Amino acid sequence: MDVRAVLDALNALYPQARAELHFSNPFETLIATILSAQCTDKRVNMVTETLFQRYPDAAALGSLTPEQLEPMIKSCGLYHTKARNIVAACRALVEQYGGQVPSTRQELMKLPGVGQKTAGVVLLAAFGEDQIPVDTHVFRVANRIGLVHEPTAQKTEQALRAVLPKEEWSHAHHLLIWHGRRCCAARKPACERCPLNGGLCMHGEREGQDE
């Protein structure tokens, strides 16, 4: 696999690739990322536009009960669990970190609702660290095209860290997400218009052999 050629092709296709969630500080980054689980960024942005105006920090949002928060985030799905985790995380921020979002993976992952992917996104987007968080798009695309061959998101992240230049982890994260959303769909990838189809994608090579 020519990793450099893959990155160059995706860069040419998505020169504007960036985070599509809206946030302006570490607190907003954390909450928006928790809400984004199994939900579109567009929907999350619609919800957080009002939510962050009314509850701009951990103290304000943590003052709610999960039951009070649920109607405000219901359209994001999984709202019972998300509301419970968000309220608990906000209270933990206030009680343990003075209302500020911690800047280490270890501390972030102690917060309710924060797993490896969410912690990685916060470190990348809010603190500017070189990270390559693996969501469903990154997992699918990276393994489908053959950048890595791993069975889990955690192992995929470890493998991507090994094969990609560290200074490009964060941008590669966005490139793979954009490609997954716009071309390399889960059920029916648009191989016929994919710039990787023709020697840079194992899936495309297999499809061609089956014809």
NORBELJO-V338466 format. One record per pair of residues at least 24 apart in sequence whose ideal C-beta (glycine too) atoms are under 7 Angstrom apart, sorted by the first residue. I is the first residue (numbers start at 1). GAP is how many residues later the second one is. Records with the same first field share a line. If there is no record, write none. Layout:
# NORBELJO-V338466
I: GAP, GAP
This chain:
# NORBELJO-V338466
1: 145, 146
2: 198
3: 144, 160, 161
5: 195
6: 139, 141, 190, 194
7: 161, 165
9: 186, 187, 191
10: 165, 169
11: 164
13: 182
14: 161, 164, 165
17: 154, 157, 158, 161
18: 156
19: 106, 155
21: 24
22: 26
23: 102
26: 75, 96, 100
27: 30, 31, 74
28: 24
29: 93, 96, 97
30: 71, 92
31: 55
33: 85, 88, 89
34: 48, 51, 52, 79, 84
35: 38, 41, 47
37: 41
38: 39, 40
39: 37, 38
43: 32, 33
44: 32
47: 25, 26, 28, 29
57: 42
58: 32, 35, 36, 41
59: 35, 40
61: 25, 29
62: 25, 28, 29, 32
82: 31
85: 27, 28
86: 27
88: 24
89: 24, 25
101: 25
103: 24
116: 38, 41
117: 36
124: 46, 49
130: 36, 37, 39, 40
131: 38, 39
132: 25, 28, 29, 32, 37, 38, 40, 41
133: 40
135: 42
137: 39, 40, 43, 44
138: 35, 38, 39
140: 40, 46
141: 35, 38, 39, 43
142: 34
144: 40, 59
145: 51, 56, 57, 58
146: 55, 56
